[in-house]
Every structure is written in structure tokens, then in C-alpha cells.
Amino acid sequence: MNSNLKAKIRAELFRRALAGDFPTYEEFYERASGKKMKGRFPWQTHFDAIAKEERKLGYPDITFIVKSKASNYPSQIDFRSAKPIPNAAQLRSLCKGTDKVIALYCPPGTPNPYWSVSASSHDIIK
């Protein structure tokens, strides 16, 4: 794994969080690389490594801020596929983890976009 690329990806994740921005994979890739994404998201192994490092240090999974255009959820939650949509345990983890990301890094008043997307599953999540 390219450690310079991983550092660049991590920095962009934190820039997006500090801005209160929840980009799609395509938007994130374009912002971080300056290029249009062709095909599948190429940085999933970097995202996994960053998520594991953050969690090991007691921080929430910063990669939760990036989502699929098709589902409006991350394509992977807790290192398992969330396609076509997350299951109840993944939704709970995603919403609670994203609440922590927002509390730590996002501007005050930033809404958790996953609570609104999963409103029909709201009882399952809590």
C-alpha cells in the first residue's frame, strides 16, 4: 500500500469532515485525485486501513462520510458489504459512528445524513 497516497486520502477525508461534506465516492475521488473516477472505487483497501487505524486509536470511522451515489450509504460498513442497502446492525453502527464523526470534526449543526436516509428504519436503528 502506498503510504503517501493513504496520507493524502486521510487528509481529504478530514477536509471533507471539517467542511461538513458527505461526498459520493466519485466526488471524493475527483477531489482527492483531480481526475474523474472510471469504474469501481480504487481506494477501498486504503479506506479499510484508515478505518482500522482510526478505530484502533479510539476514534470513529472517518470513512463513513463517503457514500454511494446509488444508495446514499457507504458501500461497506464495518468491513462488510452494505449492498444493496445496509442491514439493521450496519445502520445502527453507521448512524452512531457518523454522529461521533460529526461531533468531533464537523461544523456545529451538521446533520447526520444517514438518519434522514434511513428514517423508515429509524426504530430498528435505535
Helices and strands as residue ranges (DSSP letters): H 3-19, H 25-33, H 44-56, G 62-65, E 76-77, E 80-81, H 88-105, H 113-117, G 119-121, H 122-125
